Amino acid sequence: MAEVLRGLERRDGTPQVADVTAAGASALGVDALAVSLRAGDGTEPLWCSDETSRRFEDLQFTLGEGPGPDTLRSGAMVLVPDLAQVRSDRWAALAEEATPVRAVFCFPMGIGAISVGVLTAVRRTPGALTTSQVGDALVLAAALTARLLGNGEPEATAASLDPPHTLHRAVVHQATGMLSVQLAVSLPQALLRLRAHAFSSGRPIADVCHDVVERRLRLEHDDNGTPPPHAEKD
């Protein structure tokens, strides 16, 4: 982990934060890490070390529940060594849909009362983190927060954070706006309809939103997604 942190402090562009998250997963003894930033009432994933972590972040977003959202709201760690053992009234749908993830560990990213985001570690097998691993994860979360905030140095701008070329959920925001206008509902209600359709259809929410934006899918007031009867014109 000391080597991971030294790499994160470098400003020459190598390694990038995406590389650091992959190395951090190995150092913490987990299968994958994800770094998500606060965006409104939810999060926007910036870096995921593999597809497993990205899918889990999407699942939490679709369901609107899970250890990540809980950490974002409370500002406290949420450590789940075995999702299968979580009581049914906590995250009922998440435990059933989270395959292949079995263990999740979420660490707050922030300064004082200011919440910046969440560092999420996932495992494909159940098992708790050791005290040392929890300590390392908290240090990594703090280091990532400092990197994202630029350490207060003018030259450390957002451009130094090697972000993805596009925000992962940009299409979700676009589809939410379109659906809000089409159905004359609020943005939160439109997002709930998109989430409900993604969950009921078993599809990633990003795929559903792409279809809405490209007008391949039209959601009606009854939440049933149907293809448009003909191509729509702007």
N, C-alpha and C positions, 0 to 999 in steps of 0.2 A: 504493500500500500504506500510506503514511503516513496518508492519509485514512481508509482502512479501520480502521487501528489506533485512530485518534482516535474513530471511531464506536463501537468496541468498548469503550472506556473510559467512555463515557457511561452514566449510571445512570438516565436519565429514561424508559427503556423504548423509546426509538427512537434508532438502529435496533436491532432485536433481533438476536440471534446468527444466526438464520436468514437475515436480510438481509445480515449481515456475511459469511457464507459465500458467498453469491451474488456479492457485490461482490469478495470475495477471489479467487474463481475468475477473474473478469475481470482483476484486477490481476496474477495469476500467469500469465495466458495459457493457462489450461486451460478445459475445458468444464464441469467441475463439481467441487465439494468436498463431502466428508462428514466429520462429526465423530462419532466413536464412542467411548464410554467403556468401560473395562474392566468386565466383568460375569462374575465367576467365571473360567473358563478362556477365555472369549470376549469379545465386545464387544456393546454395545447402541447402535445408531445413534441419536443424538439429533437431529442436523440434517443433511439432505442438500439440496444446492442445486437438484437436479432429479431426475427419475425415473431417469436413467441411473446416477447415483451410488448411488441407493437399491438399484437392481437389482444393481449390482456388489457392494455390501455384503452383500446377501442371498445372492448366489452364493458369496462367500467363506465365509459362515457355513454354507451348505448343504454345501459341499465340505470345510470344515474346513481349507482351505489357501489360500495366496495371500500377496501382499506385506503385507497388513494383519496377519494372524496372525503372520507372521515378525517384523514390527516390534514387535508387542505382546510377543512372547517375548524378543527380543534387546535392545529399547530403542534400536535403531539405525535410521537411514533405510534404506529399500529403494526404489531408483529403477529403474524398468523402462521404458525409452524405447520398447520394442516387444515386446509380449507374444508376438507370433508368432516372435520370435527366442530366446525362453527355451528352455533345454535341456529335452528331453522328460521327464527324470526329476525335474524340480523341481516344477512344478505342472501335471501332465499334463492333467488335466481342465479346469483353469481357462482355459488358453489357447484351448481349443476352444469353450468355452461363453461366453466373456466378451464376445462381439459385442454392441454396437458399440464397446466399449472396446478401444483398442489400446495406450495408454500409461498407466501407473499410477505414482504417486509417493506414498510413505507416510512420514509424519514422526511420530516419537514425541512424545507429550504426557506430561510428567511432571516431577518435581523430583528430581534425583539418581537414586537407585536406585528411587524410587517411580514406578511406571507408572500413569498415569491413563487413557490412551486413545491414539487414533491419529487424525491428520489425514490424509485421503486425497484426492489430486487425481487426476482422470482426464481423458484426452483420447480423442477419437474417431479421431484420426490419430496415427501414430507420430512420435516426436521427443523429444529430451532437453530438460530444463529448462536454462536458462543458469545460470551460477554465481550471478548476481544473483537469479534467481528462486528458486533453492534457499535462498539466504540469507533472502529475504523469507518463504518458506514456514516456515522454522525460527522466525523472529520471530513469525509469525502463530500457529504452534503453541504457542509459549511464552505469547503473550498470551491465547490461548484457555484454556490451562491455568490461568493466573492468574485469569481470569474465573470459571472453573468452581470453583476453590478459594476464590474470594472474596477473594483478596489478603490474607487474614488479618483482614479487617475484619468486626466483628460484624454490621454492618447489611447486609453483602453476603451474604445468605442464598441458598439454592437457589432461592427464589422469584424472585430477580432474574435468573435464567438463562433466562427465557422458554422452558421446556421444552415438548415436545409434550404434548397433553392426556393421551395414554396412551403407555406405552412400546411401541415398535414390535414388540418380540418378546415381549410379555406373553403372547400366545396360544401362543407356542412353549413357554414355561415351563409353561403350564397343560396343554398337550397332552402334554408330556414326563412330567409327574406322573401324568396319567391313564393313559398307556400303560405306565408303570412298574408301576402297580398291576394293570392288566389282564393283563400278560404276566409279572408277578412277576420283573421284571428291574431292574437298577440304573438310576438316572437317566441316567448316561452311555450305557448300552446303549440305553435308550429313545430318547434323542436321536439316536443313530447310526441307529436304524431309521427315524426320521422323516426324517433327512437322506437316507438311501438311497432311501426311497420318493419323496421330492421330486425327487431327481436322476433316478431311473429313469423317472418319469412326466413329467418336463419341466415341472413346475409349481413356482411359488414355494412355499417352505417354509411361509410364513404361510398360504397358501390350504389346504395340506394340513392344517395344524394346526387351522385353523378347522373343517374337515370332521370332524376327530377330536373336537374339543370339542363340536361340535353333533351328534355321533353319526351323521354321514352317511357316515363312513368308519371301518372297523375294521381294524387291522393285526394279522395273526396272527403266529405264531412264524416262519413261513417268509418274512416280510416282504412278503407279497402283500396289498395293501390291498383289502378287499372291503366292499361296503355291508352293514350289518347286515340279517339276514333280517326283522327287525321292529323297530319303535320300542322302544328300551330305556327302562326306567323307573328313576328314581333310587331 
